Amino acid sequence: MAASLICSETVSRVSSVLNRDGRQFGKKHMFDSNEETCWHSDQGSPQWVLLEFPQPVRVSELKVQFQGGFTGNTCRLEGCLKDEEFKKLTDFYPEDNSSLQISYTVPLGVGSPLAHKFKIVFENSTDFFGRIIVYSLDVLGART
C-alpha cells in the first residue's frame, strides 16, 4: 500500500522564493499541513521543486494543491538515483484550480520509478509572470 514518502530526513529545494522571503513563502510550507501557508515562487520560468530521499523510493502518486491562477501549466516529473543525471519520467498537466490534484499515478511495483531524487519541473505557469503557488505537496509510494 502506498504511503507518504515525505519525512523529516527528506531534503527539499526550490528554484526560487517570492522576494527571497523564506519565512513567509518558503518550501517548508508545502509540507506543514496548514492550508493557510504556501510556497510562492518568484517570477520566471521554469520553476521547480527537488526532493531528495534518504534511501531509494518507488513513487506511485504525486499530489499537488496549487493556488488557482498560479498553477503549473505544463509540468514534468524527473527522477534519478544518488549520483546519476535526472531522467524524464512523465509529463503532466494540472488543472488551473485550488483543489488537491493527483497529478501522477502509476501502480506500485515494477513499473513505478525507483529513485533517490525527484524533481518536479513547472515549465510554465497559468500566471503571466510565471509564478507558482503550492499549498500542499505529497509524494506517495514505498521505501525500498
N, C-alpha and C positions, 0 to 999 in steps of 0.2 A: 504494500500500500504506500502511495506517495505521501510524503510529509514535507514540511517546510525545511529547506536546507540552510536557511539563514540562521547563524548562531553567533555567539559573542566572538568567535575566532574568525568569522568571515570578514575579510578586508574589502572595503568598498572605496572606489574612487569615481569622480565625476569629471566631465570635461570643463565645467565652469559653474560658478555660483553667482547669482544676481548681486551686483555691486560688491562682490567678494565678502558678502555678509553670511558667513557660515553659521553664525549663531541663530539667525532668523530663518535662513533659507538653505541650510546645509544638507548634505547627503543623509545624515543620521535620521532626518525626519521621514524618510521613505520607510523606515523600519520601526518607528516608535508606536505604531498602532493608534496614533492620535489623528483624528480626521481634521483637526484644525491646523496642522503643520504640514509642510511640504518641502521638497527640493525644488528650487526655482533656478533654472539655468540663466545665464546671461544670454545676450542675443548672439546670433550667428549659427551657421550650420556647417557640419553636423555637430550634434551634441551626443554624449554617450555616458553610460554607467558601466563600470567594470566591477565584477565580483570575483574575489579570489577565495577559494575554499581551502581549509586546512588539509583536506585529502581529496582524491578524485571522487566526483559525484556523477550520478546519472540523472539528468534533468528530464522530467516528463511534462512539466507545465510551468508556464510563466504567467503571473497575474499582475496587472498594472492598473492603477487608478490615476488617470490624468485629471487636470482641470480642463473642462471643455473650452475650446478656443486656443489651448496651448498643448495640443496633442501631437505626438509623433505621427506624421502622415505616412511616410514610407520608412519602415524600420527593418533591422536585421539582427539576428542573434548569431554571434560568433563564439567559438569555444576553442580551447587548446589545453594540452597537458602542460606540466610545470614550465619547461624551458623551450617550448615549441612556439611557432608562429600561430596566430589566430587563423581559423578557417571558418568560412561562412557555413552556418548550419541551415538557416532558413530566412526567408523574408516574411514579414507580417505587416498588416495594415490595420491598425486600431481604428475604432470609430471615434469621431470627434464629440465625445461627451464626458461626463464626470462619473460614469458608472465604473465599478470594478469589472475589468475585462480579462478574460482568459485569452491571451494573445498567442500562445503557442501551446500545443498539446501533442504528445506522442505517447503511445503505450509504453509503460515502464518495462524495460527488458533489453534484449539485444539491440533493438532499433533505437533506443534512447541514447543520446550522445554522452560519452564519458569524458570528463574534463576537470582540470583544477580551476580554470578561469573561464568566465563567461563575460562577454561584452555585448551590451545592448546598444546598438547604434541607431540614433534617431536622425536619419539622413536629411529630413526636412520636417517642418512643423506646420500646423494649421495657423500659427501666428505669423503675421507678416514679417516680424523681426527674427524669427527662428527660435524663439524662446520655448522651453519645455517646462511644464509644471507637473510633478508626480507626487501624489499624496501617499500612495502605497505601492510597494513593490514586493512581490514574494516569488520565490523560485521553489517549486516542489519537485520531489524526486526521491532518490535513495543514495545513501552513502555506501561506498564500496569497502 
